[in-house]
Amino acid sequence: MATSSKAHTPKTQAHARRQRLLAMLAEGAFYSGEQLARKLKISRGGVWKLMNSLKALGVDIESVPRQGYRLPRAVDLLAKEDITASWPAATRALMERTDVLLTVDSTNRFLFDLPPPQPGRFQLCTAEVQNAGRGRRGRSWIAPFGSGVCMSLSWQFAEAPPTFSALSLAVGVAVVKAFQRLGIEGVGLKWPNDLQWQARKLGGILIEMRGESAGPAQVVIGIGINMHMPAATRMQLAEREAALIADVHEIMKERTPTRNALIATVVEQLLEMLQTFTVHGFAPFKEEWLALDTLSNAAVKVIAGSQTTHGTARGADDDGTLLVEVDGELRKFVSGEVSLRAAKS
C-alpha cells in the first residue's frame, strides 16, 4: 500500500526542525551551533538557515561568541494540548477546531477564511507571530514573539441576539472574569473595548461580524493581551498611540500564568458568556460592566468623525452605546475615540 509523502516533504521537515529549534531556544539557555546541529541532525549551515528564518518572523535571537545562541528570556510556547487539556468535558464538546500556529497574517482572518462553526460550537485560533493583526479603527496590533496573547474565537448565533451591538462590552466582562480566576486583579474596562490596569492599556478586543439582520450571524472575537512586553515595544506603542502600556507580568511577577493557561481560561469564560448572551443579550452583564468602567463619572473628550465633544462619562446604555452628559443632557455615542480630559472651561 502506498504511503503519503506529505509528512516527509522538505518543506514539512524544515518546519518541524524550525519548531524543534524554537522549542530548545525557548528554554532561555545558550546552545552552541554545534549542539544545535547535532540535536537537529543537520549541518551548521542548516542551523544558520533556520536561525535566519526565525529572525525573519521577528524572533529575537541573541548570538554571543563562545557561548552560542539563546532567546533574551525563556518563553512558554503556545501548545494546543496545553490549552485544551484543562478544559472540562463540556467545553471540549463545543470545540469544532483549535489551531495553534507559529505565524499567521491575522487570527481573525484565519477563522473567517474557514466555514463558520455550527451554532453553539466554536473555533479557536492563536499564533506566536501575527503579521497583520489589527486593532480597533484599522490600527495594527503589535505583539513581538512570546510577548503576548493573540487569539480569536469564532462563534455563530442562529440569529442575532438581543442588544447584539453590546457584545464587545460583554466580551470585556468575560475576559476580566478569566483574569480574576487566575488571580489577576485590578483590571478595568474602557469603552468600548480596552482592557486597562492602573489607567494603562493591558489589552484590546476586536469583534467582526458576518450575517444578515434576520438570519445566522457569525462573530469572530479577536483578543490581544500584553503578557511580557519588551521595553522597546512599550516605548514604540506609547509614542504611536500616546497610551502607556501594562502587561500581566508586571501585575503578577513570578505568579504570572502561562499563556496557554490564560487562553484556556479566557475561552471558558467567553463560552459561558456567549451562551447567556444568545438568550438574554447584554442585560445580565450590564451591572458588571458598569462596575468595571474606568471612565465612570470622569471628564472625557469624545472624537466621533470630525466632531469633538466634551462632557462627563455616564456609563453605557442597554445597547452598549456610550452615555456622556453634556450641559445637563445625556448624549449617546455608537463609536468614537474617548479619552480622559480636564473639564471644558
N, C-alpha and C positions, 0 to 999 in steps of 0.2 A: 504494500500500500504506500502510495506517495505521501511524503510529509511536506507540510508547508515550509517554505524557506523564509517566510516573512519575519520570523523571530530571529533569523540569523543573518539578515542583510547588514552590510557595512554601516548603514545609517542607524539601524537599531542597536548594533553593537557599540557604536560611538556614543549613542545616547545613554546606554547602560553604563558605559565606562565614565561618562561625564557625571552621571548620578552617583556612582561609587566614589569618584574623586571628591565630589561635593560633600558626600557623607563623611569622608575622612577629614577633610578640612574643617567641617562644621564642629569638630571636637575642640577647635581652637589651639591645638598643639602644632608644633613645627613638624613638617615632613620634608625630607630631602628629596630631590628629584630622583635619586637612585631608589629610595624606598618606595616612592610612588610608582615608578616604572616596574619594580619587582611585584608590588601588590596588584597592579592593574594588568601585568603581563604584556606590557608594551614597551617601546623604546623611549629613551629620554626625549627624543623629538616628538613622539606621540603625546607625552605628558605636556610638553610645551604647547602643542596644538590645542589640547583640551583646556589648558590654563587660559589660553587666549580666547577660546570660545566662551568660557565662563566670564572673563573680563568684558567681552563684548555684550554680555547680558546685563552688565552693571554690577557684577560680583566683585567686591574689593578684596584683592588677594595681595598680601604682603610678601615680599621676597627679600630675605636677609642673607647676605653672604655667610657661608659656613654654618648656617642654621637651617635654611630651607624656606618652605612656603607655609603660610597659615592665613586664616582669616583674622581680622583685627580682634574679634572676640568669638567665643563659642556661640553657635546658633542652633536653636531647636528647629530642625527641618520639619516642614509640613508632611504629614503621612496620613493617608486615608484610613488605615487600620487604627491609628491612634485617635482619630476624630470619631469614627463610628463605634469603637469598642465600648465607649462609656454610655452610649445611648440605651435607654430602656427599649424593650422589645416593641413597644407601641410606636416609638419614633422610627426605629428601623423598618417597621412595616409600612410606614408612609413614604420611605425613600424610594424614588424611582431610579436615581443615579447620583453618584458623587464623583466628581472629577477633581483631583489634586494635581496641578500642573506645575512644571518648572517655569514656563514662560507662556504668556498669553497677551494678546493685544488688550482685551478688556474682559473681565469675568462676566459683566453684564451682557456684552455682545456674544460671548461664547454660548451663554444659555439661550439667548434669543435666536441663535442660529440652529438650535435644536427644535424638534417638535415640542409643543408645550406639554407639561405634565398633565396627567388626568386630574380632574377636580378633586381636591382633598389630598393630593400627593405632592411631593416636592422634588426638585433637582437642586444640587448644590455644586458650586464651582469655587475653588480657591487656588491661588497661584503664588509662587515665590516672587516672580517678577511680572509686573503688569506694564506693558509698553505704552498703552494708550488709555490708561484708566482716567475716568472723568469724574470730576466733582460737579457741584451744582453750577448752573449757568454756563456750562461748557468749559469750565476750568479743568486743567489736568490735575490728577491726584498723584502726588509724589510720594513714593514709598520705596526707598532703597532696599536691596536684598536683605532679608532677615530682620527688617526694622519694624515691620507692622503686619497687620492682617488686611488682606484684600479678598473679600468674599462676596458672593452673590447667591441668592436663593430665588428660584423660580417657583411660582405658585399660580394656579388657575382657579378663579372663582367661577362657579357655574353661571352666576350672574352678578353684576356689580352690587356689592352690599350697601347698606345704609351709610351715609356720610363717607363715601369712598374717598373723597378728597382729603380726608383727615388721616389717611393710612400712614403717612410718614411720621406723624406725631405718635401714633400707637406703636410704630416700629421703635421709635426712640425710647418709649417706656419699656418695651421688651428688652432692649439692649441694656438699659440701666439695671433691670432686674437680673439679667445674666451677670453683670458686673458684681452686683450685691451678693449673688450666690457664691462668687469666687472671692469675696472679701474686699472688693474694690469699692470703697465708699466715697461719697462726696461728689459724685458725677451728676451734673445737671444737664438740662436740655435748652438750647437756644433756638427759638423758632426760626425756620421750620424744621431744620434737620441737622443741627450741630450738637455734638457731644462735648461738654465742657467740664473742666476741672480747674477750680480757682481762676475762673474767667479766662482760661486758655483752652485752645481747641485740642480735644483729645481724639476726635474722630468725626466722621460725617456719614450721611445717609443719602443715597440717590435712588429714587424709585422711578422705574419706567414701566409703561403700561401699553398693552395692545388689546384691543377688543372693541365691541360695539356697545352702545348705551343699553340695548335691550337683550344682550347675549352674553356669552362667556367673556371673561376679562382675565388676561394673563398679566401678572405683575412680576417684574424682576427687581428684587430688593438688593441693591448694592450697598455694602458697608465697608468703610475703611477705618481702621483703628491704629493709632500710633502705639507701638509696643516698646521699642528701644531705639529712638531716633538719634542718628549721629548729630553732633554739634553743628557741623557744616550744613546739614539739611535743615535744622532748626532755623539757622540764620537765613537760609535761602527762602524758606516759607514765610518767615517773619517779614522779610523785605518785600516779597512779592504780594502777600496778602495783607500786610500790615496787621497781622494777628500773631500773638505768641502761641507757642505750641507746648502741649503737655504730652507725656506718654505714660503707659501703665507701669513701666519700670521705675519711673520717678515716684509714683504713688506707692508701689508695693515693695520696692527694693528686692531683697533676697526672697520674698514671698511671691514674686511675680509668677503667675501661672504660665504654662506653656501656651504657645499659640494654638496648638491642637485642642487643648482643654478649653480655651476661650471660644474657639469656633464651635466646638461641640455644644457648649452651654448656650451660646447665642442662638444656635439652630433650635434647641429645645424650647427656648423662650419664644422665639419667633413662631414656631408651630402652635404653641399654646395660644398666643395672641391671635394668629390668623384664624384659628378655629372659632374663637369667640367673636372676632371682628366679622366673620362671614355672616353670623346671625344677628349681631347687635350693633355693628358699626363701632363708632368711636366712643359712644356713651359710657361703656364700662371702664374706659381708660382716661376719661377727661379729668377727673379729680386727681389721679396720679400724675398726669402730665402737668397740671397746674401747680402741684406741689414741687415739681422739678424745674419749673420755668425760671430760667436765670434772668429774664428780663422783667419779671413781675414788678409792677409799680415803679419802674425805672424811667427816667427821661431818655427818650430814644429819638433817633433820626431814621426815617424810612425813605429809601430811594426806590421809587417804582417808575420805571421808564425815565422820562425827563422831569418827573415831579419829585420834589423833596418835601417831606412832611416832618415837622417836629411835634412831639406830643409825649404822652405817658402811656407805657405799655400796660394793658389791662387783660392780659391772658389771651386765650383762644376761644373762638365760638364753637358751637357744636359741629360745624362743618370743617373745622381746622383753620379757618381764617384768623389772622392776627387782629386783635382789637386794640386800637390806640385812641386814647382820649385826647381830643384836640379842641381847646377852648370850650370845654364842658360837653362836647359832643363825641360819641363813640363812632369811630370810622373803622371800616373793615378792609383788610388787605389780603388779597389772594396770593400775591407774590411780592417780592421786593428784597432789597438789601437792608437789613436792620442793624444798627449799631448804637451803643450807649453814647449819649451825648449830654452835655450840660443843658439844662432847660433853656429854651429860646428866650432871649432877652427882649 
